[in-house]
């Protein structure tokens, strides 16, 4: 009955020509975050800290920070106005050339819909009616 | 009819979805469109009371909404419980590509 929770998982990595210590401030300082994660960031970056950000497309997300390991790992839950809740984890791993930055984003609610029980295939849509039609079909 | 517009703490949703029984209950409701407590409790290896408790967690998290239907309580998934899958995947992936590009430019800018 338990469902795999890794279906709706996005993973992206980049290699940066900098030490993790140099990258870290961009991840924890609101001004640093505002330079890349969103255009407007108000966030208390500590475990349990919260805030919000508005990204480059104007989407506002409420954020709840869940893990902060200096120069190693940062994780949060966020929730957009479209009610799309997901969990993000950024890890920094030293490499010969610098630092590998990996982002994993996991959608909480979509993981439910994509779980077994015949709910397979790209049948979901924004409309609840069509979602149900796809599931039932 | 209960309202689902309040924004619950994010952890409530993650907590609600962390349990396989609750995921299964939510799936059952989504598949059927709406179900009553009795329909949801039927054939389950747990007491009706336990099912009701799980359903309460899903309602509190804003994933299900419930209302009285005669002598029963009926449940339906909220919009939050019906997040579209593919749109999220493609948009979230594209968003991270943009963000990581910007991060790279910021790191480069700070080093020069």
gemmi code that builds the backbone of each chain (N, CA, C; Angstrom):
import gemmi

chains = {
    "A": [
        ("UNK", (0.822, -1.192, 0.000), (0.000, 0.000, 0.000), (0.870, 1.261, 0.000)),
        ("UNK", (2.089, 1.131, 0.469), (2.915, 2.332, 0.508), (3.381, 2.691, -0.895)),
        ("UNK", (3.422, 3.966, -1.172), (3.732, 4.437, -2.519), (5.146, 4.985, -2.578)),
        ("UNK", (5.800, 4.798, -3.705), (7.120, 5.399, -3.846), (6.980, 6.912, -3.833)),
        ("UNK", (7.887, 7.594, -3.177), (7.740, 9.043, -3.070), (8.727, 9.756, -3.962)),
        ("UNK", (9.320, 9.020, -4.866), (10.366, 9.627, -5.666), (9.917, 9.868, -7.102)),
        ("UNK", (8.653, 9.641, -7.390), (8.186, 9.763, -8.763), (8.265, 11.194, -9.276)),
        ("UNK", (7.750, 12.102, -8.490), (7.710, 13.488, -8.936), (8.882, 14.241, -8.358)),
        ("UNK", (10.012, 13.863, -8.905), (11.271, 14.328, -8.351), (12.049, 14.993, -9.472)),
        ("UNK", (12.538, 16.148, -9.181), (13.371, 16.860, -10.146), (14.762, 16.947, -9.565)),
        ("UNK", (15.744, 16.635, -10.376), (17.114, 16.770, -9.892), (17.940, 17.488, -10.946)),
        ("UNK", (18.653, 18.489, -10.510), (19.541, 19.226, -11.410), (20.835, 19.537, -10.686)),
        ("UNK", (21.941, 19.438, -11.396), (23.237, 19.746, -10.793), (24.013, 20.694, -11.687)),
        ("UNK", (24.825, 21.511, -11.051), (25.813, 22.285, -11.808), (27.129, 22.244, -11.049)),
        ("UNK", (28.203, 22.395, -11.803), (29.516, 22.514, -11.190), (29.908, 23.976, -11.202)),
        ("UNK", (30.272, 24.476, -10.043), (30.668, 25.876, -9.961), (32.145, 25.969, -9.615)),
        ("UNK", (32.761, 26.943, -10.198), (34.188, 27.150, -10.003), (34.411, 28.006, -8.753)),
        ("UNK", (33.983, 27.473, -7.613), (34.118, 28.202, -6.348), (34.008, 27.199, -5.205)),
        ("UNK", (34.573, 27.565, -4.072), (34.456, 26.702, -2.902), (33.048, 26.827, -2.315)),
        ("UNK", (32.658, 25.779, -1.613), (31.340, 25.787, -0.976), (31.194, 26.983, -0.035)),
        ("UNK", (32.272, 27.333, 0.635), (32.231, 28.479, 1.553), (31.910, 29.788, 0.839)),
        ("UNK", (32.329, 29.866, -0.411), (32.057, 31.089, -1.178), (30.623, 31.109, -1.689)),
        ("UNK", (30.076, 29.927, -1.961), (28.718, 29.829, -2.521), (27.667, 29.981, -1.417)),
        ("UNK", (27.990, 29.466, -0.260), (27.021, 29.386, 0.837), (26.300, 30.697, 1.156)),
        ("UNK", (27.021, 31.831, 1.214), (26.294, 33.077, 1.511), (25.171, 33.373, 0.521)),
        ("UNK", (25.334, 32.936, -0.711), (24.279, 33.155, -1.707), (23.039, 32.316, -1.400)),
        ("UNK", (23.221, 31.318, -0.564), (22.107, 30.437, -0.230), (21.401, 30.829, 1.063)),
        ("UNK", (22.094, 31.557, 1.908), (21.474, 31.818, 3.216), (21.171, 33.293, 3.472)),
        ("UNK", (21.778, 34.186, 2.701), (21.487, 35.603, 2.926), (20.370, 36.034, 1.979)),
        ("UNK", (19.341, 36.687, 2.531), (18.219, 37.106, 1.690), (18.677, 37.879, 0.450)),
        ("UNK", (19.654, 38.768, 0.637), (20.142, 39.522, -0.523), (20.816, 38.597, -1.536)),
        ("UNK", (21.522, 37.601, -1.025), (22.165, 36.630, -1.908), (21.129, 35.800, -2.647)),
        ("UNK", (20.132, 35.343, -1.923), (19.065, 34.542, -2.532), (18.301, 35.352, -3.576)),
        ("UNK", (18.144, 36.658, -3.292), (17.391, 37.512, -4.212), (18.126, 37.689, -5.538)),
        ("UNK", (19.407, 37.315, -5.548), (20.174, 37.432, -6.791), (19.978, 36.243, -7.722)),
        ("UNK", (19.382, 35.185, -7.222), (19.236, 34.032, -8.116), (17.970, 33.196, -7.866)),
        ("UNK", (17.578, 33.021, -6.605), (16.432, 32.139, -6.343), (15.113, 32.853, -6.617)),
        ("UNK", (15.086, 34.126, -6.267), (13.885, 34.909, -6.517), (14.271, 36.357, -6.647)),
        ("UNK", (13.347, 37.172, -7.079), (13.662, 38.584, -7.218), (13.436, 39.317, -5.905)),
        ("UNK", (12.523, 38.777, -5.111), (12.256, 39.386, -3.813), (12.249, 38.256, -2.780)),
        ("UNK", (13.085, 38.379, -1.786), (13.202, 37.301, -0.801), (13.166, 37.879, 0.605)),
        ("UNK", (12.281, 37.342, 1.397), (12.259, 37.661, 2.822), (12.224, 36.328, 3.538)),
        ("UNK", (13.354, 35.942, 4.086), (13.420, 34.591, 4.630), (14.401, 34.530, 5.791)),
        ("UNK", (13.948, 33.886, 6.831), (14.771, 33.665, 7.999), (15.404, 32.278, 7.835)),
        ("UNK", (16.651, 32.268, 7.349), (17.259, 30.983, 6.994), (17.869, 30.315, 8.219)),
        ("UNK", (17.041, 29.591, 8.900), (17.447, 28.694, 9.986), (16.371, 27.631, 10.064)),
        ("UNK", (16.680, 26.456, 10.602), (15.647, 25.408, 10.657), (14.402, 25.919, 11.371)),
        ("UNK", (13.263, 25.792, 10.732), (12.017, 26.283, 11.292), (11.722, 27.726, 10.910)),
        ("UNK", (12.699, 28.385, 10.299), (12.501, 29.762, 9.867), (11.570, 29.822, 8.672)),
        ("UNK", (10.864, 30.936, 8.533), (9.921, 31.025, 7.422), (10.026, 32.371, 6.740)),
        ("UNK", (9.304, 32.510, 5.677), (9.299, 33.750, 4.914), (8.636, 33.530, 3.580)),
        ("UNK", (8.974, 34.392, 2.639), (8.388, 34.209, 1.319), (9.352, 34.732, 0.270)),
        ("UNK", (9.111, 34.345, -0.953), (9.879, 34.916, -2.057), (8.986, 35.047, -3.277)),
        ("UNK", (9.372, 35.958, -4.130), (8.678, 36.137, -5.400), (9.702, 35.895, -6.489)),
        ("UNK", (9.411, 34.929, -7.366), (10.430, 34.536, -8.341), (10.401, 35.392, -9.596)),
        ("UNK", (11.247, 35.025, -10.556), (11.406, 35.856, -11.755), (10.163, 35.862, -12.635)),
        ("UNK", (9.220, 34.965, -12.351), (7.972, 34.961, -13.114), (6.818, 35.572, -12.325)),
        ("UNK", (7.163, 36.142, -11.181), (6.136, 36.798, -10.388), (5.368, 35.877, -9.458)),
        ("UNK", (5.795, 34.620, -9.395), (5.108, 33.681, -8.520), (5.583, 33.868, -7.083)),
        ("UNK", (4.622, 34.017, -6.199), (4.967, 34.158, -4.800), (4.901, 32.795, -4.111)),
        ("UNK", (5.908, 32.508, -3.311), (5.907, 31.260, -2.559), (6.163, 31.531, -1.088)),
        ("UNK", (5.395, 30.881, -0.248), (5.702, 30.873, 1.170), (6.719, 29.777, 1.402)),
        ("UNK", (7.664, 30.057, 2.274), (8.782, 29.139, 2.459), (8.927, 28.774, 3.934)),
        ("UNK", (9.215, 27.518, 4.181), (9.537, 27.066, 5.526), (10.861, 26.310, 5.457)),
        ("UNK", (11.865, 26.849, 6.110), (13.200, 26.229, 6.076), (13.204, 25.013, 6.996)),
        ("UNK", (13.735, 23.904, 6.486), (13.721, 22.674, 7.284), (15.107, 22.198, 7.694)),
        ("UNK", (16.134, 22.560, 6.947), (17.481, 22.113, 7.311), (18.519, 23.117, 6.839)),
        ("UNK", (19.469, 23.395, 7.707), (20.577, 24.293, 7.364), (21.868, 23.678, 7.894)),
        ("UNK", (22.692, 23.192, 6.997), (24.003, 22.674, 7.383), (25.036, 23.505, 6.637)),
        ("UNK", (25.709, 24.402, 7.347), (26.590, 25.377, 6.696), (27.504, 24.779, 5.638)),
        ("UNK", (27.482, 25.392, 4.485), (28.329, 25.033, 3.342), (28.117, 23.605, 2.854)),
        ("UNK", (27.031, 22.968, 3.303), (26.781, 21.593, 2.875), (25.375, 21.374, 2.344)),
        ("UNK", (24.404, 21.845, 3.083), (23.029, 21.448, 2.741), (22.015, 22.472, 3.235)),
        ("UNK", (21.030, 22.740, 2.382), (19.935, 23.631, 2.737), (18.644, 22.999, 2.221)),
        ("UNK", (17.628, 22.970, 3.047), (16.371, 22.359, 2.604), (15.191, 23.191, 3.082)),
        ("UNK", (14.159, 23.203, 2.276), (12.951, 23.925, 2.667), (11.717, 23.313, 1.997)),
        ("UNK", (10.555, 23.645, 2.557), (9.275, 23.389, 1.893), (8.826, 24.728, 1.349)),
        ("UNK", (8.180, 24.724, 0.209), (7.564, 25.959, -0.229), (6.253, 25.673, -0.911)),
        ("UNK", (5.479, 26.736, -1.007), (4.100, 26.598, -1.420), (3.721, 27.818, -2.234)),
        ("UNK", (3.394, 27.592, -3.482), (3.053, 28.723, -4.339), (1.587, 29.076, -4.192)),
        ("UNK", (1.208, 30.190, -4.784), (-0.191, 30.599, -4.733), (-1.079, 29.590, -5.448)),
        ("UNK", (-0.486, 28.873, -6.398), (-1.244, 27.838, -7.087), (-1.375, 26.578, -6.249)),
        ("UNK", (-1.019, 26.696, -4.979), (-1.150, 25.562, -4.074), (-0.241, 24.399, -4.426)),
        ("UNK", (0.840, 24.675, -5.109), (1.742, 23.588, -5.433), (2.818, 23.510, -4.370)),
        ("UNK", (2.675, 22.507, -3.549), (3.567, 22.338, -2.405), (4.697, 21.400, -2.780)),
        ("UNK", (5.905, 21.798, -2.476), (7.013, 20.882, -2.727), (8.131, 21.121, -1.733)),
        ("UNK", (9.055, 20.181, -1.754), (10.166, 20.180, -0.835), (11.457, 20.268, -1.644)),
        ("UNK", (12.342, 21.164, -1.240), (13.574, 21.392, -1.999), (14.780, 21.119, -1.113)),
        ("UNK", (15.775, 20.479, -1.700), (17.025, 20.274, -0.974), (18.187, 20.647, -1.890)),
        ("UNK", (19.048, 21.493, -1.381), (20.247, 21.869, -2.139), (21.453, 21.340, -1.375)),
        ("UNK", (22.305, 20.605, -2.086), (23.519, 20.112, -1.432), (24.742, 20.628, -2.176)),
        ("UNK", (25.780, 20.884, -1.425), (27.050, 21.332, -1.976), (28.093, 20.248, -1.709)),
        ("UNK", (28.731, 19.780, -2.764), (29.757, 18.749, -2.612), (31.040, 19.229, -3.290)),
        ("UNK", (32.143, 19.267, -2.529), (33.408, 19.713, -3.120), (33.860, 18.776, -4.233)),
        ("UNK", (34.383, 19.350, -5.301), (34.945, 18.564, -6.393), (36.348, 19.099, -6.670)),
        ("UNK", (37.047, 18.438, -7.601), (38.390, 18.899, -7.954), (38.350, 20.321, -8.489)),
        ("UNK", (37.286, 20.596, -9.265), (37.214, 21.895, -9.949), (36.554, 22.974, -9.097)),
        ("UNK", (35.861, 22.592, -8.068), (35.131, 23.587, -7.280), (34.076, 22.916, -6.429)),
        ("UNK", (32.821, 23.159, -6.775), (31.726, 22.613, -5.976), (30.592, 22.164, -6.888)),
        ("UNK", (30.099, 20.975, -6.605), (28.916, 20.512, -7.320), (27.680, 20.892, -6.498)),
        ("UNK", (26.803, 21.644, -7.132), (25.562, 22.070, -6.479), (24.428, 21.234, -7.051)),
        ("UNK", (23.744, 20.508, -6.195), (22.646, 19.657, -6.641), (21.343, 20.096, -5.989)),
        ("UNK", (20.337, 20.231, -6.813), (19.008, 20.579, -6.320), (18.080, 19.400, -6.544)),
        ("UNK", (17.367, 19.029, -5.511), (16.313, 18.026, -5.658), (15.017, 18.666, -5.197)),
        ("UNK", (14.019, 18.637, -6.056), (12.710, 19.149, -5.661), (11.699, 18.017, -5.771)),
        ("UNK", (10.953, 17.836, -4.714), (9.979, 16.757, -4.658), (8.610, 17.342, -4.389)),
        ("UNK", (7.682, 17.039, -5.263), (6.325, 17.523, -5.073), (5.578, 16.616, -4.111)),
        ("UNK", (5.042, 17.198, -3.080), (4.344, 16.381, -2.078), (3.006, 15.903, -2.589)),
        ("UNK", (2.259, 16.789, -3.163), (0.900, 16.402, -3.528), (0.865, 15.582, -4.803)),
        ("UNK", (1.754, 15.865, -5.744), (1.709, 15.083, -6.964), (2.190, 13.659, -6.713)),
        ("UNK", (3.038, 13.486, -5.721), (3.523, 12.141, -5.412), (2.355, 11.214, -5.096)),
        ("UNK", (1.345, 11.790, -4.498), (0.163, 10.993, -4.188), (-0.530, 10.537, -5.463)),
        ("UNK", (-0.682, 11.479, -6.380), (-1.425, 11.153, -7.595), (-0.670, 10.192, -8.493)),
        ("UNK", (0.632, 10.209, -8.419), (1.403, 9.376, -9.320), (1.713, 8.006, -8.720)),
        ("UNK", (1.226, 7.774, -7.546), (1.492, 6.504, -6.878), (0.775, 5.369, -7.605)),
        ("UNK", (1.083, 4.104, -7.227), (0.494, 2.957, -7.913), (-1.045, 2.954, -7.920)),
        ("UNK", (-1.609, 1.786, -8.198), (-3.065, 1.696, -8.236), (-3.584, 2.104, -9.600)),
        ("UNK", (-2.771, 1.940, -10.608), (-3.268, 2.224, -11.939), (-3.298, 3.695, -12.294)),
        ("UNK", (-2.811, 4.534, -11.403), (-2.802, 5.955, -11.721), (-1.546, 6.283, -12.516)),
        ("UNK", (-1.427, 5.683, -13.656), (-0.215, 5.893, -14.435), (-0.497, 6.776, -15.634)),
        ("UNK", (0.548, 7.251, -16.205), (0.409, 8.018, -17.441), (0.164, 9.481, -17.201)),
        ("UNK", (0.449, 10.266, -18.197), (0.326, 11.715, -18.072), (-1.103, 12.175, -18.291)),
        ("UNK", (-1.973, 11.753, -17.399), (-3.391, 12.032, -17.620), (-3.903, 13.208, -16.809)),
        ("UNK", (-3.034, 13.758, -15.939), (-3.523, 14.812, -15.064), (-3.584, 16.155, -15.796)),
        ("UNK", (-4.474, 16.964, -15.376), (-4.561, 18.314, -15.925), (-4.905, 19.262, -14.798)),
        ("UNK", (-4.937, 20.530, -15.131), (-5.228, 21.516, -14.094), (-6.677, 21.415, -13.633)),
        ("UNK", (-7.504, 20.904, -14.469), (-8.918, 20.840, -14.118), (-9.237, 19.563, -13.355)),
        ("UNK", (-9.884, 19.725, -12.247), (-10.207, 18.550, -11.433), (-11.032, 17.559, -12.222)),
        ("UNK", (-11.927, 18.068, -13.036), (-12.776, 17.172, -13.819), (-11.963, 16.300, -14.745)),
        ("UNK", (-11.023, 16.923, -15.432), (-10.218, 16.143, -16.353), (-9.278, 15.206, -15.609)),
        ("UNK", (-8.834, 15.637, -14.448), (-7.994, 14.769, -13.627), (-8.766, 13.505, -13.299)),
        ("UNK", (-9.987, 13.695, -12.816), (-10.794, 12.543, -12.436), (-11.103, 11.680, -13.646)),
        ("UNK", (-11.391, 12.296, -14.768), (-11.667, 11.531, -15.987), (-10.469, 10.682, -16.341)),
        ("UNK", (-9.292, 11.252, -16.231), (-8.076, 10.510, -16.552), (-7.834, 9.370, -15.606)),
        ("UNK", (-8.122, 9.599, -14.343), (-7.894, 8.557, -13.338), (-8.873, 7.418, -13.517)),
        ("UNK", (-10.106, 7.761, -13.720), (-11.139, 6.749, -13.815), (-11.019, 5.962, -15.116)),
        ("UNK", (-10.624, 6.647, -16.172), (-10.420, 5.963, -17.448), (-9.203, 5.083, -17.340)),
    ],
    "B": [
        ("UNK", (-20.884, 22.604, 4.420), (-19.688, 22.477, 3.575), (-18.532, 23.185, 4.255)),
        ("UNK", (-17.454, 22.500, 4.427), (-16.320, 23.128, 5.092), (-15.503, 23.913, 4.086)),
        ("UNK", (-14.798, 24.882, 4.578), (-13.985, 25.712, 3.688), (-12.541, 25.210, 3.691)),
        ("UNK", (-11.883, 25.395, 2.570), (-10.510, 24.897, 2.481), (-9.554, 26.003, 2.061)),
        ("UNK", (-9.972, 27.225, 2.251), (-9.149, 28.320, 1.752), (-8.050, 28.724, 2.724)),
        ("UNK", (-8.161, 28.283, 3.977), (-7.123, 28.667, 4.920), (-5.826, 27.963, 4.584)),
        ("UNK", (-4.744, 28.626, 4.798), (-3.443, 28.058, 4.480), (-2.844, 27.430, 5.741)),
        ("UNK", (-2.857, 26.136, 5.767), (-2.340, 25.441, 6.941), (-0.816, 25.460, 6.893)),
        ("UNK", (-0.187, 25.255, 8.038), (1.273, 25.142, 8.023), (1.702, 24.059, 7.034)),
        ("UNK", (2.798, 24.324, 6.338), (3.248, 23.383, 5.316), (3.498, 22.004, 5.888)),
        ("UNK", (3.991, 21.974, 7.102), (4.301, 20.680, 7.683), (3.063, 19.818, 7.872)),
        ("UNK", (1.909, 20.443, 7.999), (0.681, 19.662, 8.159), (0.436, 18.822, 6.914)),
        ("UNK", (0.709, 19.394, 5.754), (0.509, 18.655, 4.506), (1.531, 17.528, 4.379)),
        ("UNK", (2.780, 17.851, 4.649), (3.789, 16.801, 4.560), (3.516, 15.701, 5.577)),
        ("UNK", (3.114, 16.110, 6.752), (2.794, 15.132, 7.781), (1.642, 14.237, 7.344)),
        ("UNK", (0.635, 14.872, 6.743), (-0.540, 14.123, 6.312), (-0.170, 13.113, 5.235)),
        ("UNK", (0.727, 13.507, 4.344), (1.063, 12.649, 3.210), (2.168, 11.655, 3.537)),
        ("UNK", (2.750, 11.790, 4.702), (3.848, 10.892, 5.072), (3.339, 9.491, 5.386)),
        ("UNK", (2.048, 9.384, 5.640), (1.480, 8.099, 6.050), (0.857, 7.363, 4.865)),
        ("UNK", (1.269, 6.095, 4.637), (0.753, 5.363, 3.472), (-0.763, 5.162, 3.488)),
        ("UNK", (-1.329, 4.987, 4.675), (-2.788, 4.826, 4.742), (-3.487, 6.093, 4.280)),
        ("UNK", (-2.963, 7.225, 4.697), (-3.600, 8.486, 4.297), (-3.418, 8.746, 2.809)),
        ("UNK", (-2.269, 8.379, 2.276), (-2.097, 8.531, 0.825), (-3.109, 7.658, 0.095)),
        ("UNK", (-3.307, 6.466, 0.616), (-4.249, 5.545, -0.011), (-5.677, 6.077, 0.077)),
        ("UNK", (-6.034, 6.640, 1.222), (-7.372, 7.212, 1.382), (-7.571, 8.373, 0.415)),
        ("UNK", (-6.555, 9.221, 0.303), (-6.668, 10.363, -0.616), (-6.812, 9.875, -2.053)),
        ("UNK", (-6.019, 8.881, -2.413), (-6.129, 8.313, -3.767), (-7.525, 7.762, -4.029)),
        ("UNK", (-8.056, 7.058, -3.013), (-9.389, 6.461, -3.179), (-10.432, 7.543, -3.424)),
        ("UNK", (-10.338, 8.636, -2.667), (-11.301, 9.728, -2.831), (-11.154, 10.366, -4.208)),
        ("UNK", (-9.914, 10.589, -4.625), (-9.673, 11.212, -5.933), (-10.225, 10.318, -7.053)),
        ("UNK", (-9.982, 9.023, -6.922), (-10.424, 8.089, -7.958), (-11.942, 8.053, -8.061)),
        ("UNK", (-12.606, 8.076, -6.887), (-14.062, 7.945, -6.891), (-14.769, 9.286, -7.106)),
        ("UNK", (-14.077, 10.380, -6.871), (-14.728, 11.683, -6.942), (-15.134, 12.145, -5.562)),
        ("UNK", (-15.955, 11.349, -4.895), (-16.260, 11.599, -3.491), (-16.659, 10.275, -2.852)),
        ("UNK", (-16.386, 10.145, -1.568), (-16.712, 8.911, -0.852), (-17.154, 9.245, 0.570)),
        ("UNK", (-17.991, 8.384, 1.124), (-18.415, 8.570, 2.505), (-17.449, 7.835, 3.433)),
        ("UNK", (-17.559, 8.144, 4.707), (-16.713, 7.487, 5.701), (-16.863, 5.972, 5.620)),
        ("UNK", (-18.108, 5.521, 5.519), (-18.338, 4.074, 5.465), (-17.696, 3.445, 4.240)),
        ("UNK", (-17.832, 4.120, 3.106), (-17.225, 3.598, 1.883), (-15.707, 3.535, 2.023)),
        ("UNK", (-15.140, 4.519, 2.685), (-13.690, 4.564, 2.835), (-13.193, 3.540, 3.856)),
        ("UNK", (-14.052, 3.233, 4.830), (-13.640, 2.293, 5.881), (-13.800, 0.846, 5.434)),
        ("UNK", (-14.639, 0.658, 4.425), (-14.967, -0.698, 3.979), (-13.735, -1.458, 3.482)),
        ("UNK", (-13.570, -2.655, 3.976), (-12.505, -3.521, 3.504), (-11.115, -3.153, 4.012)),
        ("UNK", (-11.066, -2.209, 4.928), (-9.758, -1.823, 5.449), (-9.419, -2.594, 6.714)),
        ("UNK", (-8.160, -2.836, 6.865), (-7.696, -3.618, 7.991), (-7.484, -2.719, 9.206)),
        ("UNK", (-8.493, -1.921, 9.508), (-8.406, -1.043, 10.677), (-9.815, -0.631, 11.065)),
        ("UNK", (-9.952, -0.110, 12.262), (-11.279, 0.267, 12.730), (-11.779, 1.499, 11.977)),
        ("UNK", (-13.093, 1.638, 11.969), (-13.707, 2.812, 11.355), (-13.192, 4.075, 12.032)),
        ("UNK", (-13.033, 3.973, 13.335), (-12.547, 5.112, 14.114), (-11.156, 5.545, 13.658)),
        ("UNK", (-10.310, 4.546, 13.361), (-8.955, 4.868, 12.889), (-9.013, 5.547, 11.529)),
        ("UNK", (-9.917, 5.063, 10.671), (-10.073, 5.678, 9.343), (-10.534, 7.132, 9.492)),
        ("UNK", (-11.500, 7.336, 10.384), (-12.014, 8.693, 10.607), (-10.886, 9.622, 11.072)),
        ("UNK", (-10.034, 9.085, 11.900), (-8.917, 9.891, 12.407), (-7.973, 10.281, 11.261)),
        ("UNK", (-7.656, 9.315, 10.412), (-6.801, 9.601, 9.250), (-7.450, 10.644, 8.332)),
        ("UNK", (-8.743, 10.501, 8.118), (-9.460, 11.446, 7.251), (-9.418, 12.855, 7.853)),
        ("UNK", (-9.499, 12.902, 9.191), (-9.425, 14.194, 9.870), (-8.093, 14.889, 9.628)),
        ("UNK", (-7.030, 14.104, 9.598), (-5.701, 14.671, 9.339), (-5.645, 15.250, 7.919)),
        ("UNK", (-6.225, 14.511, 6.973), (-6.234, 14.981, 5.575), (-7.074, 16.258, 5.426)),
        ("UNK", (-8.178, 16.321, 6.176), (-9.014, 17.530, 6.134), (-8.267, 18.699, 6.759)),
        ("UNK", (-7.630, 18.454, 7.899), (-6.888, 19.523, 8.580), (-5.759, 20.063, 7.710)),
        ("UNK", (-5.192, 19.182, 6.894), (-4.089, 19.597, 6.025), (-4.598, 20.289, 4.765)),
        ("UNK", (-5.904, 20.328, 4.605), (-6.472, 21.009, 3.443), (-6.454, 20.177, 2.178)),
        ("UNK", (-6.267, 18.878, 2.314), (-6.220, 18.006, 1.136), (-7.593, 17.438, 0.809)),
        ("UNK", (-8.416, 17.289, 1.838), (-9.791, 16.822, 1.645), (-10.738, 17.843, 2.257)),
        ("UNK", (-11.925, 17.879, 1.725), (-12.978, 18.665, 2.357), (-14.127, 17.712, 2.658)),
        ("UNK", (-14.892, 18.000, 3.692), (-15.956, 17.067, 4.063), (-17.238, 17.810, 4.360)),
        ("UNK", (-18.344, 17.110, 4.209), (-19.631, 17.691, 4.564), (-20.589, 16.575, 4.956)),
        ("UNK", (-21.666, 16.967, 5.622), (-22.663, 15.989, 6.029), (-23.502, 15.604, 4.822)),
        ("UNK", (-23.669, 14.300, 4.644), (-24.473, 13.801, 3.537), (-25.456, 12.812, 4.155)),
        ("UNK", (-26.643, 13.323, 4.535), (-27.583, 12.492, 5.271), (-26.993, 12.147, 6.631)),
        ("UNK", (-26.882, 10.861, 6.906), (-26.349, 10.461, 8.207), (-24.840, 10.235, 8.124)),
        ("UNK", (-24.300, 10.465, 6.979), (-22.875, 10.184, 6.781), (-22.056, 11.453, 6.561)),
        ("UNK", (-20.763, 11.281, 6.607), (-19.860, 12.357, 6.213), (-19.259, 11.978, 4.875)),
        ("UNK", (-19.265, 12.918, 3.961), (-18.735, 12.648, 2.623), (-17.477, 13.484, 2.387)),
        ("UNK", (-16.529, 12.883, 1.693), (-15.230, 13.544, 1.478), (-14.959, 13.749, -0.006)),
        ("UNK", (-14.286, 14.852, -0.289), (-13.894, 15.160, -1.656), (-12.509, 15.813, -1.602)),
        ("UNK", (-11.711, 15.569, -2.632), (-10.382, 16.184, -2.658), (-10.503, 17.675, -2.943)),
        ("UNK", (-9.664, 18.460, -2.310), (-9.611, 19.886, -2.608), (-8.697, 20.104, -3.808)),
        ("UNK", (-8.653, 21.336, -4.272), (-7.765, 21.656, -5.377), (-6.316, 21.336, -4.994)),
        ("UNK", (-6.003, 21.579, -3.759), (-4.656, 21.282, -3.284), (-4.329, 19.800, -3.413)),
        ("UNK", (-5.361, 18.972, -3.262), (-5.158, 17.531, -3.370), (-5.111, 17.059, -4.812)),
        ("UNK", (-5.327, 17.957, -5.748), (-5.405, 17.590, -7.162), (-4.399, 18.359, -8.009)),
        ("UNK", (-3.253, 18.567, -7.435), (-2.244, 19.340, -8.162), (-1.872, 18.639, -9.474)),
        ("UNK", (-1.912, 19.386, -10.553), (-1.572, 18.771, -11.840), (-0.119, 18.323, -11.871)),
        ("UNK", (0.101, 17.173, -12.458), (1.408, 16.531, -12.374), (2.400, 17.059, -13.392)),
        ("UNK", (2.056, 16.952, -14.646), (3.043, 17.243, -15.679), (3.432, 18.708, -15.731)),
        ("UNK", (2.450, 19.549, -15.515), (2.738, 20.969, -15.522), (3.753, 21.290, -14.428)),
        ("UNK", (3.544, 20.685, -13.274), (4.473, 20.939, -12.193), (5.877, 20.483, -12.566)),
        ("UNK", (5.963, 19.277, -13.112), (7.279, 18.723, -13.433), (8.032, 19.608, -14.425)),
        ("UNK", (7.377, 19.968, -15.525), (8.085, 20.717, -16.559), (8.393, 22.137, -16.095)),
        ("UNK", (7.445, 22.750, -15.404), (7.689, 24.118, -14.951), (8.750, 24.171, -13.872)),
        ("UNK", (8.709, 23.212, -12.964), (9.678, 23.222, -11.872), (11.078, 22.957, -12.410)),
        ("UNK", (11.180, 22.071, -13.390), (12.480, 21.757, -13.979), (13.049, 22.982, -14.709)),
        ("UNK", (12.200, 23.635, -15.489), (12.643, 24.829, -16.219), (13.028, 25.938, -15.238)),
        ("UNK", (12.294, 26.030, -14.154), (12.580, 27.072, -13.168), (13.954, 26.848, -12.538)),
        ("UNK", (14.278, 25.586, -12.268), (15.587, 25.320, -11.647), (16.720, 25.557, -12.624)),
        ("UNK", (16.462, 25.312, -13.898), (17.491, 25.609, -14.895), (17.802, 27.115, -14.876)),
        ("UNK", (16.751, 27.927, -14.847), (16.951, 29.380, -14.796), (17.654, 29.802, -13.514)),
        ("UNK", (17.182, 29.240, -12.388), (17.761, 29.656, -11.101), (19.235, 29.284, -11.013)),
        ("UNK", (19.574, 28.078, -11.437), (20.969, 27.646, -11.334), (21.861, 28.433, -12.288)),
        ("UNK", (21.302, 28.821, -13.423), (22.028, 29.718, -14.336), (22.363, 31.039, -13.644)),
        ("UNK", (21.346, 31.549, -12.968), (21.554, 32.823, -12.261), (22.564, 32.651, -11.134)),
        ("UNK", (22.477, 31.507, -10.450), (23.429, 31.253, -9.358), (24.857, 31.225, -9.903)),
        ("UNK", (25.018, 30.566, -11.051), (26.355, 30.489, -11.651), (26.875, 31.902, -11.984)),
        ("UNK", (25.998, 32.719, -12.536), (26.426, 34.081, -12.889), (26.792, 34.881, -11.645)),
        ("UNK", (26.034, 34.676, -10.564), (26.341, 35.392, -9.326), (27.682, 34.956, -8.746)),
        ("UNK", (27.912, 33.651, -8.779), (29.184, 33.135, -8.249), (30.334, 33.674, -9.082)),
        ("UNK", (30.173, 33.654, -10.394), (31.217, 34.180, -11.288), (31.451, 35.667, -11.019)),
        ("UNK", (30.352, 36.393, -10.840), (30.457, 37.836, -10.639), (31.197, 38.160, -9.343)),
        ("UNK", (30.965, 37.343, -8.330), (31.585, 37.619, -7.041), (33.062, 37.253, -7.007)),
        ("UNK", (33.441, 36.428, -7.975), (34.841, 35.993, -7.973), (35.722, 36.918, -8.798)),
        ("UNK", (35.093, 37.756, -9.616), (35.915, 38.606, -10.480), (35.992, 40.035, -9.942)),
    ],
}
model = gemmi.Model(1)
for chain_id, residues in chains.items():
    chain = gemmi.Chain(chain_id)
    for i, (resn, *xyz) in enumerate(residues, 1):
        res = gemmi.Residue()
        res.name, res.seqid = resn, gemmi.SeqId(i, " ")
        for name, pos in zip(("N", "CA", "C"), xyz):
            atom = gemmi.Atom()
            atom.name, atom.element = name, gemmi.Element(name[0])
            atom.pos, atom.b_iso = gemmi.Position(*pos), 0.0
            res.add_atom(atom)
        chain.add_residue(res)
    model.add_chain(chain)
structure = gemmi.Structure()
structure.add_model(model)
structure.setup_entities()
